[in-house]
Amino acid sequence: MHSVPEWVAQVLFQASRSRNDKNRRRKAYRLIRNRLQDSRIGIQKTEYPTYVFPEELKQLIRSVFPTDVCDYPDPSHSLVVQVTLEDLHQLGTDNKTKV
């Protein structure tokens, strides 16, 4: 599993309704973050973890919504949860969480 899961396409479609690319990216990440929190991924560290997404996902979102991309460094504090592609694929098979 080295690709972004198919359910992300639905997230990108929902995000595409926003006003501009910055808001579309923000909405896409928010929808994915909500799924992660609903599935309790990273909740063992804190109730509100900071998620760092895999590079493949970031590149996909940036290629779909390319205007005014800022490439900030990933945070590295104690509440960071590194999300893997396997985590994202797990969300796609979880019937309890929906976008």
Summary of the structure (lengths in Angstrom):
residues: 99
radius of gyration: 13.1
end to end distance: 21.2
largest distance: 35.4
contacts: 245
relative contact order: 0.25
helix: 45%
strand: 6%
